[in-house]
Amino acid sequence: MVRHDYGLSDELKMLQSTVRKFIKNEIIPEEQKEDPDAIELPEEVVSRLQEKTRSMGMYQPSAPEEYGGAGLDFFSNTIFMEEVSKHRQGLYNAGCGAFGHPINPILYAGTEAQKEKYLKPCVQAAMRGCFAITEPSGGSDPARAIRTRAKKTDKGWLINGNKIWISHAKVADFVTVFVRTDDGPIGIRGEITCFIVETGTPGYSISNPIPVIRPEAPYELIFEDCLVSEEQMLGKRGGGFDLLKSLLTQNRIPYAGQCVGVAQESLEMAIEYSKIRETFGKPLAQRQAVQWMLADSAVELHAARLVVYNAARVRAENKPFDIESSMAKLMASEVAMNVVDRAIQIHGGMGLAKELPLERWYRELRTRRIGEGPSEVHRMVISRELLS
Ligand SMILES: Cc1cc2nc3c(=O)[nH]c(=O)nc-3n(C[C@H](O)[C@H](O)[C@H](O)COP(=O)(O)OP(=O)(O)OC[C@H]3O[C@@H](n4cnc5c(N)ncnc54)[C@H](O)[C@@H]3O)c2cc1C
């Protein structure tokens, strides 16, 4: 469609085409057997698919080879995430777990013992984690909003407080949770520290699911005198804010890549449908109103992809990339929403039907303008840099 190969090497084009075939031949047929709002495939199907990705050398693509992954570099992983998200569950559960589940925080900040205990089992699909920052007092500004506290005692760290909107909490074996470790007043920036809390630890519990716009309901986490040892600290005391900032800044780039992937798929669906659907004696594709929707989507999507790839390249070159990351997340999440919205419009009633993935992508994408930092916060970060 766009005559531009984005400077991708032959190797990366091969990766794209391998993942594309896998999604089309292995994931989509399995998804079609499930409810349109399903959030996972049956366990035995996931295990079988994982065997396949292992034999292709594609299992846990972004994990280092020493931990059993495929060792993809950052840019290649962004391309991978774009491609692997092109299916119904793709924005919530990219690849349906066939390529493994996310492993990030412990990989970047864990001690060797923590990597042995948590990272390796995660890579091997024997454990899963979840990531808890947001509290009822707010998520956009965690340095001030975090009120959950860990107090040092003779026996270890005693955690008290609540987290909210936490995805994957039901299936997690452990939580990486960000808490205050100072005694200062609430509402001002405090000392933030991260702990790994196993979900069987006394004093830890989760609420009933909290139904939201997308099928997967997040949970509230409750910590009541939950005691963890010093060995469960991830990174150093007071290093939690820098850790969450660096993790989120880099996660947002492949996250933006996922939005680009789904938008691409929606645009292609809209193009195909506009050629076959006739109204008033002509295919939709011959109506200027429809042609302009397609053109606007193609232009916005091309621009968003360039911004995402640029951010991934800057990160891969180890240059400062925080502004690039904010631009990528902001632009890709908003553009994808527009592109999917136009694709729904062109499909008419069919665009809203659960038979197609468009309505689900629309709902999933709506959460993406709030999750991983609301659009307004990214605009604030970008304008702060412009005005500094
Ligand atoms: C489905 C779902 C899954 C989630 N999963 C997780 C998870 O796994 N782990 C986790 O820790 N959190 C998770 N979250 C929480 C999410 O990260 C937060 O909702 C998000 O960070 C925003 O925080 P908030 O909801 O408290 O909004 P607030 O911080 O209260 O902000 C409300 C609104 O105010 C506006 N705003 C905020 N700051 C500014 C500003 N400076 N300038 C202008 N406008 C501003 C924005 O429009 C924002 O949407 C999830 C949320 C949802 C809905």
The ligand as an SDF file (V2000), in Angstrom:
LIG
                    3D

 53 58  0  0  0  0  0  0  0  0999 V2000
   -8.0490   -1.7070   31.8610 C   0  0  0  0  0  0  0  0  0  0  0  0
   -6.9710   -1.0920   32.6980 C   0  0  0  0  0  0  0  0  0  0  0  0
   -5.8290   -1.8460   33.0110 C   0  0  0  0  0  0  0  0  0  0  0  0
   -4.8260   -1.2830   33.8080 C   0  0  0  0  0  0  0  0  0  0  0  0
   -3.7350   -2.0430   34.1680 N   0  0  0  0  0  0  0  0  0  0  0  0
   -2.8450   -1.5530   35.0760 C   0  0  0  0  0  0  0  0  0  0  0  0
   -1.7870   -2.3680   35.6080 C   0  0  0  0  0  0  0  0  0  0  0  0
   -1.6290   -3.5500   35.2290 O   0  0  0  0  0  0  0  0  0  0  0  0
   -0.9390   -1.8390   36.5180 N   0  0  0  0  0  0  0  0  0  0  0  0
   -1.0680   -0.5360   36.9550 C   0  0  0  0  0  0  0  0  0  0  0  0
   -0.2710   -0.1060   37.7930 O   0  0  0  0  0  0  0  0  0  0  0  0
   -2.0700    0.2740   36.4800 N   0  0  0  0  0  0  0  0  0  0  0  0
   -2.9450   -0.2090   35.5580 C   0  0  0  0  0  0  0  0  0  0  0  0
   -3.9680    0.6020   35.0870 N   0  0  0  0  0  0  0  0  0  0  0  0
   -4.0810    1.9540   35.5740 C   0  0  0  0  0  0  0  0  0  0  0  0
   -3.6880    3.0310   34.5590 C   0  0  0  0  0  0  0  0  0  0  0  0
   -2.2910    3.0010   34.3500 O   0  0  0  0  0  0  0  0  0  0  0  0
   -4.1950    4.3670   35.1000 C   0  0  0  0  0  0  0  0  0  0  0  0
   -5.6140    4.3610   34.9580 O   0  0  0  0  0  0  0  0  0  0  0  0
   -3.5840    5.5590   34.4080 C   0  0  0  0  0  0  0  0  0  0  0  0
   -2.2090    5.6600   34.7310 O   0  0  0  0  0  0  0  0  0  0  0  0
   -4.2850    6.8700   34.8150 C   0  0  0  0  0  0  0  0  0  0  0  0
   -4.3900    6.9750   36.1990 O   0  0  0  0  0  0  0  0  0  0  0  0
   -5.8220    7.3230   36.8520 P   0  0  0  0  0  0  0  0  0  0  0  0
   -6.8210    6.3910   36.2880 O   0  0  0  0  0  0  0  0  0  0  0  0
   -5.6600    7.3310   38.3080 O   0  0  0  0  0  0  0  0  0  0  0  0
   -6.1590    8.7650   36.3250 O   0  0  0  0  0  0  0  0  0  0  0  0
   -5.6920   10.1560   36.9960 P   0  0  0  0  0  0  0  0  0  0  0  0
   -4.2450   10.1150   37.2970 O   0  0  0  0  0  0  0  0  0  0  0  0
   -6.6240   10.4770   38.0900 O   0  0  0  0  0  0  0  0  0  0  0  0
   -5.9810   11.1140   35.7630 O   0  0  0  0  0  0  0  0  0  0  0  0
   -7.3260   11.3070   35.2650 C   0  0  0  0  0  0  0  0  0  0  0  0
   -7.2700   12.0560   33.9650 C   0  0  0  0  0  0  0  0  0  0  0  0
   -6.7670   13.3570   34.2100 O   0  0  0  0  0  0  0  0  0  0  0  0
   -6.0710   13.8420   33.0830 C   0  0  0  0  0  0  0  0  0  0  0  0
   -4.7360   14.2760   33.5220 N   0  0  0  0  0  0  0  0  0  0  0  0
   -3.9190   13.6900   34.4240 C   0  0  0  0  0  0  0  0  0  0  0  0
   -2.7820   14.3930   34.5710 N   0  0  0  0  0  0  0  0  0  0  0  0
   -2.8920   15.4610   33.7350 C   0  0  0  0  0  0  0  0  0  0  0  0
   -2.0560   16.5590   33.4230 C   0  0  0  0  0  0  0  0  0  0  0  0
   -0.8560   16.7150   33.9880 N   0  0  0  0  0  0  0  0  0  0  0  0
   -2.4950   17.4680   32.5230 N   0  0  0  0  0  0  0  0  0  0  0  0
   -3.7140   17.3430   31.9370 C   0  0  0  0  0  0  0  0  0  0  0  0
   -4.5490   16.3300   32.1910 N   0  0  0  0  0  0  0  0  0  0  0  0
   -4.1410   15.4030   33.0840 C   0  0  0  0  0  0  0  0  0  0  0  0
   -6.0020   12.6910   32.0720 C   0  0  0  0  0  0  0  0  0  0  0  0
   -7.0000   12.8900   31.0880 O   0  0  0  0  0  0  0  0  0  0  0  0
   -6.3360   11.4750   32.8990 C   0  0  0  0  0  0  0  0  0  0  0  0
   -6.9490   10.4640   32.1210 O   0  0  0  0  0  0  0  0  0  0  0  0
   -4.9470    0.0690   34.2510 C   0  0  0  0  0  0  0  0  0  0  0  0
   -6.0930    0.8210   33.9060 C   0  0  0  0  0  0  0  0  0  0  0  0
   -7.1060    0.2500   33.1620 C   0  0  0  0  0  0  0  0  0  0  0  0
   -8.3390    1.0550   32.8690 C   0  0  0  0  0  0  0  0  0  0  0  0
  1  2  1  0
  2  3  1  0
  2 52  2  0
  3  4  2  0
  4  5  1  0
  4 50  1  0
  5  6  2  0
  6  7  1  0
  6 13  1  0
  7  8  2  0
  7  9  1  0
  9 10  1  0
 10 11  2  0
 10 12  1  0
 12 13  2  0
 13 14  1  0
 14 15  1  0
 14 50  1  0
 15 16  1  0
 16 17  1  0
 16 18  1  0
 18 19  1  0
 18 20  1  0
 20 21  1  0
 20 22  1  0
 22 23  1  0
 23 24  1  0
 24 25  2  0
 24 26  1  0
 24 27  1  0
 27 28  1  0
 28 29  2  0
 28 30  1  0
 28 31  1  0
 31 32  1  0
 32 33  1  0
 33 34  1  0
 33 48  1  0
 34 35  1  0
 35 36  1  0
 35 46  1  0
 36 37  1  0
 36 45  1  0
 37 38  2  0
 38 39  1  0
 39 40  1  0
 39 45  2  0
 40 41  1  0
 40 42  2  0
 42 43  1  0
 43 44  2  0
 44 45  1  0
 46 47  1  0
 46 48  1  0
 48 49  1  0
 50 51  2  0
 51 52  1  0
 52 53  1  0
M  END
$$$$
